[in-house]
Every structure is written in structure tokens, then in C-alpha cells.
Amino acid sequence: MPAALSAMLAALVLQGSAPLRKSDLVRLLSGAGMSPGELAQLVRRNCLTFQPTDRDRNDFRLLGAEPSLLAAVDDCARRRAPRRTSPKPPAAPPPAPPPQAVIQVQRILIRVSAERSGFVSGGGQRGNAGSQLPRALVFEARDSAGAVLSGQAVTFTGINASIQPAAAPTDAAGQVHAGVTLGERIGSATVIAAMGVVEKQVAFNVVAGPAAQLVVLCGASSLSGHFAIRPDSSVVLRVSAQDAFANPTPLLSLRAAVADARIFRVVGVAQDSAVGTVTLKPDQAGTTSLAVIANGMRQYLTVTVPPRVAPGKVDCR
């Protein structure tokens, strides 16, 4: 969320004492308007409208929540937990309300129902990181009698996902349709819909996209361009594939080719679904190129074998 909007939200919640919804907490964590200490103090003071689950706590950690905030959330959860009280004798029935009081009760009953409102379509989809899901997410609002509610504002908040539009009124059928674009992190994504004090959430599965780059390692060092290898033993390179967001993808059809096999040779290529190895054996001093091939891509490297030196630990320089 923009910094100005985050700061405005932080100022509004600091001025009030209403309990925080999960979507409020997600927006405050995603913005830069409040320090971790201020946010923990706000949770302790205002508490929450929901009972946090283990999944909620994990979502907060992914958004950067510090231990002080998580402790404040747990403290609020304990305060919200129902207390056991000794049974009391039944109270005398209240007098019959006047007609106008009955009309007021009817107005309360037609408000949005947490039990009858929620996501009716689009949840549980699976997609590549950074991709837009093919089916729209549909939220439906109904009152306690089951009647649809039109013209009611619904706000969407995403965790590892973005939603368009982020807020919209329900249509004549009591529904709001929103597009979902998954985030860059593989695993899960969550969308929260808020309508007044009612909140509903739905999850999606985020998987790696198509391979976009090859990563070649010698030891702990990532190789690109030019590198040198010691001439007194064989060298093992580790190869993996990643999507456009650096998420690991399956490694397919690993091969390697040397321009001048007199300088060094490829003596072994092995792979599993995630990582492959290319073993090089230097033969004489010189410089030549190495092509590492997998997933329809090529990674070109220039390799130098220096003049033979005293035996020692094999490495890449």
C-alpha cells in the first residue's frame, strides 16, 4: 500500500479504540506508518475482532511481524477467550418491548450475516508465481434471513497476492467480483474480504513458474562470466534452474559441452529433479568456454586452467 495511505490508516487507528480486524493488521504491517513498538502497543490497547489462528500468526510473520507484536496478539487472544463462570439463577423475563423496539430489532436482523456471507467462487485455485488467476474471486453478502445485500462496500486485502479492485460495492445480486494476481513467493497466498466487522478469507496455491535462468555453483560461489579452476584435481559444478522470481524449478535434460577438450574435459553429468552436477577434469593450462545446457537454456562460462601448481584443495577462483 502507498506510504501516504499507510500513514493515514495508522493515524486513524491510533485516534480510535475500536478492535482491529485482520485486514487492518495486515495493512499496517505492509505499510511504513508505524514502528513495531507502536503497532504492538496498539494491539494491546485495542485488541482484535477475531481469534487468531496458527495460520494467522504465520501470515503475520511472513509480513515481518516482530516477537513483541506476536506476543501482543497472543495476549489479546487470551483476553478474548471465554471465561468459565459459576451458573447463575435464571433472570426474570424482561417486560414485552414496545412496538418501536420491535422495529429496531428488525433493523439489526437485516445486517450482514457472518454465517451466510462469504466467498462463493474462485477460491482454492493454483497458479504460477506472479501470474493472474484465470477465474475471478466472488464474494457474496447476505443478511441473517438469507436475502442478498446490494450496494455494500467490500474491501480486499492480499497476503502474497494483489487484488483488483481492492474495494468495491456489492451488485444487485449481492456479489463483488475481483481479479487475483499471485505474489512472487511459492507456497500459499491468502485474500481477506472485510465488510464491516465481518471478515472472510480464502487461500490459493502458488507454484514456481517456467524456468527462466540456470544457476551454476562451484562450492558456495555462484559462477557467471569467467572463472578459474585448479589444475590438480577434478571440479564438481552444481546446476539448478529457477523461475523469474528465483523460485526453484525442476531441472530438465542437463548437458555440458567444452569448446577445447584439450584444456579440460567433462567427465560426468548427473541430475535429479532439482539439482544436477557437472564434473570437470583439467588436462593442461589454457582458457576455453563451457556451455551448461538444461531446460532449453544455455549458460556460457569462460574457464581458465592456470599452470600446474603444488597439490592442494580444489576450488574455483
N, C-alpha and C positions, 0 to 999 in steps of 0.2 A: 504494500500500500504506500502511496506517496508520503513523504516525511511530514508535509503540512497537515494532511488528513490524519495521520497517526498522532501528531501533536494535539490536534483539535479533539480527537477521541479521548486522549489521555487527560486533557483539561476537563472535559465533560464528566468523566467518571470520577475524577478527584473531587469535583464540586458536589456530587451526589453521594447517596448512601445505599443505592439500590444494589442488590446482589448481582454478580457478574454472570453472564451466560458464557458457555464455552466459546462461542464465536467472538465475544468481546475479548476474552483472554487470548485467543489466537491472534486477533488483530493487534493487540497491544504487544504481544511477543514479536510479531512480524514487523512492527514499526520501530521507530527510534525515539519516541516521545517520552519514555520513562526509563529510569535506571532500574536494574534488577532489585535493588533495595526498596525503591518506591513501589514497584509492582507487587513485591511480597507484602509490604505494609498495606497496600490497597486490598489485597485478597483477605488479609487478616481482619481488616476493618469491615469490609462489605460482605464477605463470604460469597457463596456461589449459588446459582439457581439449580444446579444439578449435582448428583452424587458421582464424583469422578471414578472412572474405572481404570484398570491397568492399561487399557489401550489409550485412554485419555492422557494418562501420565506419560506414556511413551511418545504420543504426539507432541506433548509439551517439551519433552527432552529433545526431540528432533528439531523443534523450533528454537532451541537454545536456552530453555528454562534452567536456571541455576538451582542448586540444592535448597537455598533459602525459600524460593518460590514453591518448589515441590513440597517442602515442609509446611508452608502456609496452606497449600491445597489440602494436604492430609489433615491438618489441624481443623480446617473448615469442615472436612468430611466427618470427622469425629463429632464436631458440634452439631452437625445436621442429623446424625444418627438418632433414631427414635429411642427415647429413654423408657425403661420399664417402670411403671408406677403401680402403686397398690390400687386395687379396684375401689371405686367409689360407688356409693349407693346411687341408684338411678335418680336423675333430677326430675322434678315435676315437669310435665309437658308445658311448653310455653303457651300463652293465650293465642288464639287464632289471629293472624295478622290482618290488618285492614286491607281492603281491596287494592289500594295503591301499592302496598308492599308486595302483593302477589304479582303485579305488573312488573315491578323492579326485579323480582326473581326471574321472571320470564326473559328479561333482557340479559341477565347473566347467563342463562342457559343457552342462548344462541351464540355465545362467543366461540372462538376457535377451540376445537377439541383435540387434545394431545393424542387421544386414543384413535380418533377417526382421521386425523391428518397425517400426511407423510409422503414419502416417495412412492410413486406407483409404477414407474417405468425408468429404465436406463441404468439402474444400479448393477453392481457386480460385473461390469464389463472388463475386458482385458485388452491392453494396448501397449504399444511401444513407448518408451520414454520420449517425452516431447511431442507426442502425436495427439491429434484431436480424435476423441471417441466418435464412432460412426453414428451412434444413437443418442438423441438428446436426453437429458435428465429431466424428469417430470415430477414436480411436487404438487400435491393436491390438498386443498384446505376445505375442511368440513366442520360444521358445528356439532354439538353433542346430540342433536336429533338426526344427524346424517345429511343435512342439507348442505350443498356446496356454498362457499363464501367467495363472492367475486369482489374485485376492487381492493383486496387486502394486500399490503406490502409484504414481500418475502425477500429476505437478504441471504445471500450465499457466501460462505467462506470456505476456501480450499486449503488443505494441507497436502503439499506435493502435487498441487493441481491448481489451475486457474479456471474461472467460470465466467461466462459471458451470456447474458448480462449478470453483473454482480448483485443487482437488486431490481425487482420488477413487481407490478401488481398482478394478482390472480385475474384470469379472464372470466368470461361468462360461465365457463364450466368449472370454475374454482381452481384452475391449474396455472402453473408457471412452467415454461419450457426454457431450459438453459443448456448451452453447449459446454463441454468439459474438455480442456486440454491438459493432459497428464504432465507432471513435472519431470525433472531430469533424473531423479533418484529411483532406481529399481526397488521393487518391494510392494508397498501399498500406498494408496492415495485415499484421502477422505474428503468428502464435501459435507458441510453442515448447512442446513437451512434453518433460519430463525424467523419466526412470525410471532411478534410479541414475546411472551415468556416461553412459548413452545419452541423447542429445538429438536430436529431430527437429523440423523447423519447416515451416510451410505458410503460403502468402501468400493475401491477398484483395485485391480491387479496391474502393476506396472512392470513390464519386462524389457530387456535390452532390445534396442533396435538393430538393424543390419550392421555388420562390421564396417567400420569407416577408416580404421587405421590398424597397423601392425605395430606391436611394441617388442623390441629386441633388447634383452638384458644380458650383460656379462657380469656375473656376481650380482651386486646390488645396483650396478650402474646401468642406466638406460643409454643405448647406443643410437647415434644418428650422425650422418655425415662420415667422418673419418675417425678411425681408432687404430691402435697398435696392439699386437699380441706378442707375448714372449715366445721365443723360438724353440724352447727346450722341452715342450710337452704339448699335449692336446688341449684345446679350449672348448668349453661347452657353452653355447649361447641358448638362452631360454626365450621362446617366442610365444606371444599371446595376441589375441585380437580384441579390439574394443569398438563400441559404437561411438557415435558423435559426441556423447556426453561422458566418455571414458568408463562406461559400464562394461564389464567383461562379457564377451560373446563367444559362442563355440568356435573353436579353431578347426578349419577345414583344409584338407589337401596340402599339408605343409611340404615344401620342397626348398632346395637351395642350390645355387649354381655359382661357380667361380670362373672368372674370366681367364686367369692364368693358373692352371693347376700345378705348375712347377713351383710356385711360391708356397701355396698351401692347398690342401685337399679337404673336401667334405667327406668324412669317413663314417658318418652316421646321422640319420634323421629319425626321430621318434616323436609320437604325439599321442595325447588322449583328447577328450572332448574340450579341455580347457587350455592346456599348455603343451607346447612342443619343444623339442631340443634339437639343435644343430651342432654337431661335433666337428671341429676343425683341427687338422694336423699340419703345422708348419713344416716345410721342407727346406727352404732356402730364403735368404734375405731378399726383400723386394716389396713392391706395392702393387696391388691389384684390386679388383672390385668383387664384391659378393652380393648376389641377389637372393633375398629371402622372399619366398612366394607362398601365399596362403589366402584363402577366401577371395580369390580373383584379384588380389592386390600384390604389388611388389614393393619391397623396401630395399633400396640400393645403399650399400655401405662401401666405403673405401678402406681397405685393410693394409696395414704396413707390418711386415715382419722385419725387425731390426737384425743386425748381425748377431750371430750366436754369442751368448754371454754365459757366465757360470750358471750351473743349475740352481734353480730357486723356485719359489712359489709362482705358479702360472697366474697371470692376471691380464686385464685389459687396461690400456692407458689412453 
